[in-house]
Amino acid sequence: MKNLISLISVLLFLNLNAQNLNTPLPLDDSIKKGVLPNGITYYLHSTDVVEDVASYYIIQNVGSILEDDNQQGLAHFLEHMAFNGTKHFPGKGIFDTLGKEGIVFGKDINAYTSFDETVYNIDNIPTTPKLINTGLQILHDWSNYLLLTEEEIDAERGVIKEEWRTRQNGEMRIMQQTIGTAYGNSKYANRLPIGKMEIVENFEYKALRDFYHDWYRTDLQAIAIIGDFDVSEMEAKIKEKFSSIPAVKDAPERYVVKIDDNDKLDYAIAMDKEVSTANIQFSIRHKKTTDKSTASYLKDALVNGLIFNILKERFNKISQEPDAPFVNVSARYANLTRAHKTFSVNVMPKEDKQQEAFKLAMTEINRALKFGFTKSEINRAVIKYKSLYEKQIARLGDRSHRKIINSIKANYLENTPLTDLAKKYEIAKPILNNITQDDLLKQIQELYTPNNRSVIVTGVEGKNNVSETEAVQIIDAIEDDESLQPYQEEAEVKPLMTGVKLKPGKIESTKKNKALGFTTFALSNGIRVHYQFVDKDKNKVSLSGHSYGGTSLLAIDDLPSASVMTNVMPMFGLGEFSATELPKVLAGKTAMVKFFLGDITESIYGSSTTKDVETMLQLLNLRFTKPRFDESAYKVFLQQLDTYLTFKGQDLKSKMKDSLNMTLYGNNNPYKRVFNQDYVDDISFEKIKDIYTTRYADASDFQFFIVGDTEEDALKPLLEQYVASIPTTNSKTENYKDNSAEWLNPNIDKDIYLPMEDLKTSVRIAFKKEMPYSIKNSIVMKALVGILQLRYLESLREEEGGTYGASTRGSLFKEPKSLAFLSVSFDCNPDLVDKLISIVHKEIETIKTGYIKQEDLDKTLASLIKEREESKSSNQYEMSAIKTFIIDGYNRNAPENFENIVKAITIEDIQSITKDLLEDNKSYEVVFKPEM
């Protein structure tokens, strides 16, 4: 009888679990969703994460997969045309209208086209009645009212050809050779969104208009508006504005392309002269789950997440061993197409170790397949997941517009539920608490199927690349290997501060800053911490440390070692723990502290959640009191440098960077050496250790800043425990030296010829001049850059169709010396390079003469003010304000230090700074051309 009762209890428990897994996932009622009679879906979400602005999106359930053979590239072309004339915004009307409000193309206005969707966005438009109507009108026009004039179509052909040219590189050509295998030789293999240039350059106007009429239609469109507005009022506006858009009658079916199964492993190998490092990708394709609405789907997602989190941990540990045959291995389960996902293992082997690396990676996958995962691994992964949920829930109100739109896109395009995260976590917690080793073992075995497999090899010419036969043999041998042993349990994790004897100090004085409201704590060891409570970003606390000196105080022979220190030190671990042990100690905690050694400064950067501030300060303490130097990890780092040198040996961008460096500074400038084998040979483990110990010897030389969602009463005892306890020497505050390297000649004009697989020309133009620093001059310099960016967008891209876009950068630097710098760079058709360069100089000279369009100046100044106002919605704004006050000595919040200056900038100010920059300056014009 007792056994019968036990059996009934077990059956009831199992039945209860089954019912729980059928529980619908709770929906997020903060997102209003509706469908208009014409088929348009709309989503609305009110949030003040950025105050008084809203972002507008239109999601077209249309991508390049819907193109016919003679339409390849038209889905992407149509995306461009949405910015080149609509019913209410002819020509460049969208740019002109929004530009007056400081809304900038590329930053605030953009779009993308993929295989299965096209999405347009206008971000952070002020929520004035006028601009709300403007945002809605643009979405309305994008839905059904593109003009598609012949003049604008022809003008855009060149822009897209140059976009294609810019994107062409070795990696892209490798992908083009292997895409058939990656996508099961389906239609996807012939529908890269950029399309075929012979079609882009020659299609008839009707072809584009037909594609537009067939696919840009109300039943395939969703609009989403996210921002600081009243949802009911916005919904009423949408119904009034969009309901009249006509649905397309007898429209073609919006089909979903499915990839046929393959029983035999598909294999592809590709090589390119500009790619000199190998890569091996093993994949298994799966059909996507259609029902995503229940706890069963959530459990599958959680189990998958745990599996790949643990695999990442295992592969990271192996990669830290000097005798590991690979630099890195990543395993994941991710989206491939609208109908498919892939379980993939991506292997980056060390040189001449492809077979060994692939074998070891597949061995670890099969170890997990046969024996699963240890309890300690699962427990750590579960703790991480719970911590992630809790962190996301705490910051729900601070989600960016872009994070919210990603959830909306997934709902509209793939029917992924919009779930209430807090309620979802209540369902996830018992699932996570009850996940077993068998759950993970069963799941990974279901993912590792014998069909729908592929192996793609990025080979290297002249090397022993993994062949199809070898790939099959390696996989078969490992799957049949009966000698494989389970993964071994590891020792219990020790506390982070193990081995540290703390001697807590005191806060000796507290001073309130009246101008900005922050508090300065003077600690007993001489350290000063500037603190402010700010909860614009909920549950987020930021740490910053600043000290002058940097590499400018080092001997020339130390510079190579110093340059890699920031990259190599994290590989050493911290305190008692190696780099692979440290994440286990920190499992479930969200805290980090990094450092950066710059030319003239030493910096500390850290962040944490509110509950993990103590951990963040413990990490800070260890950075000063117990840094770790691991010779074994250093050997691994040197091997990674070998791989990097191999990669950059043929990489075109690296060649350009090195060639420009040598053109400007020559071969023997000790401050501007090219990163090559000779450079690596001068790096020393002992020097790295000595430099770090010296540069971070005295924490009292730093100014520390803590800003965020942590109360003063909670922070003060932690400062005494972990910061006031750091031993200091209270040595004299250091300054920096000016070791600025000078160019070989004041004015350099040079053409550099490089071998290229795809012919393109890359232009690099720059001007610099020592110029007195002032707050006003620095802002005027930013305005000049903004005006030039507008001019080059219009002249180089829109009028000439000669480049996908020119990048204009410039600043007035205060340190190590006051210097104005302006640069322009772009890729283009070799046949047009001289004409485009002349336009670059003409535009600058035009500004120098005082001919500046008032509308260009107005747009640029509006953008500066808009950008500043938006930045005030984050904790980081307060951090920057306090650091500016302490380090630079002025209050950036004061109107006279920004708003008043911006509003008073005139055409004469722009002309004056341009004249100063161009007179008696130093400059270079370096043009990279294809070697014929």
Secondary structure, 3 states (H helix, E strand, C coil): CHHHHHHHHHHHHHHHHHHHHCCECCECCCEEEEECCCCCEEEEEECCCCCCEEEEEEEECCCHHHCCHHHCCHHHHHHHHCCCCECCCCCCHHHHHHHCCCCCECCCEEEEECCCCEEEEEEEEECCHHHHHHHHHHHHHHHHCECCCHHHHHHHHHHHHHHHHHHCCHHHHHHHHHHHHHCCCCHHHHCCCCCCHHHHCCCCHHHHHHHHHHHCCHHHEEEEEEECCCHHHHHHHHHHHHCCCCCCCCCCCCCCCCCCCCCCCEEEEECCCCCCCCEEEEEEEEECCCCCCEHHHHHHHHHHHHHHHHHHHHHHHHHCCCCCCEEEEEEEEEECCCCEEEEEEEEEECCCCHHHHHHHHHHHHHHHHHHCCCHHHHHHHHHHHHHHHHHHHHCHHHCCHHHHHHHHHHHHHHCCCCECHHHHHHHHHHHHHHCCHHHHHHHHHHHCCCCCEEEEEECCCCCCCCCHHHHHHHHHHHHCCCCCCCCCCCCCCCCCCCCCCCCCCCEEEEEECCCCCCEEEEECCCCEEEEEECCCCCCCEEEEEEEECHHHHCCHHHHHHHHHHHHHHHHHCECCECCCCHHHHCCCCCEEEEEEECCCEEEEEEEECHHHHHHHHHHHHHHHHCECCCHHHHHHHHHHHHHHHHHHHHCHHHHHHHHHHHHHHCCCCCCCCCCCHHHHHCCCHHHHHHHHHHHCCCHHHCEEEEEECCCHHHHHHHHHHHHCCCCCCCCCCCCCCCCCCCCCCCEEEEEEEECCCCCCEEEEEEEEEECCCCHHHHHHHHHHHHHHHHHHHHHHHHHCCCCCCCEEEEEEECCCCCEEEEEEEEEECHHHHHHHHHHHHHHHHHHHCCCCCHHHHHHHHHHHHHHHHHHCCCHHHHHHHHHHHHHHCCCCCCHHHCHHHHHHCCHHHHHHHHHHHHCCCEEEEEEEEECC
